[in-house]
Amino acid sequence: MIAGAAFFVRQTGVRLEAYRPAVLWQFTQNDVSAKIEVRESPAGQMELLGTFTPTREHFHLYSKDLPRSGLNGLGRPTLLEVISSDGIRLTGALTAYQPAHDIYIEILGLSFPVYPEGPVMLGLPFEWTSEDHTASMELSVTYMACSDQKCLPPVVDRRFTVKLPH
């Protein structure tokens, strides 16, 4: 089972093995590995799934609910967004499969919502609008990894185009 799957099972009752994954795109930038997949449940529910994994130990990512420009310009949310598509329609909001918690930075007097250290899985449910169940789409990812000692440069609105096979 992949990291985070136990949380997915607890929250939804659906095991990740029930899905047929297809990797659409993956890359590593600023010490975070990002993988975007499309998954289909046996019931036919489609989901874009982004897994963001810091490659350094003891680093975390910010919550998807952090404002786009951070707090006082600090931090960036972890996001997976569909900019445009010719064959799908989103059917729900971005969901995080890990719980966020606040960390308080005393010197700044601010609390930041972050995910636990390690991989973060985000999902976007969708349905096909094309009859042949194919689509091309422009996606965007944003994230920033930090430890309790250091923050890495953010990746903001990195765009790429993918094709969804049926």
Stockholm file with secondary structure:
# STOCKHOLM 1.0

chainA/1-166         MIAGAAFFVRQTGVRLEAYRPAVLWQFTQNDVSAKIEVRESPAGQMELLGTFTPTREHFHLYSKDLPRSGLNGLGRPTLLEVISSDGIRLTGALTAYQPAHDIYIEILGLSFPVYPEGPVMLGLPFEWTSEDHTASMELSVTYMACSDQKCLPPVVDRRFTVKLPH
#=GR chainA/1-166 SS CCTTHHHHHHHHSCCGGGSCCEEEEEEEETTEEEEEEEEECTTCCEEEEEEEEESSTTCEEBCTTSCTTCBTTBCCCCEEEEEEESSEEECSCCEESSCCEEEEETTTTEEEEECCSSCEEEEEEEEECSTTSCEEEEEEEEECEECSSCBCCCEEEEEEEEEECC
#=GC SS_cons         CCTTHHHHHHHHSCCGGGSCCEEEEEEEETTEEEEEEEEECTTCCEEEEEEEEESSTTCEEBCTTSCTTCBTTBCCCCEEEEEEESSEEECSCCEESSCCEEEEETTTTEEEEECCSSCEEEEEEEEECSTTSCEEEEEEEEECEECSSCBCCCEEEEEEEEEECC
//
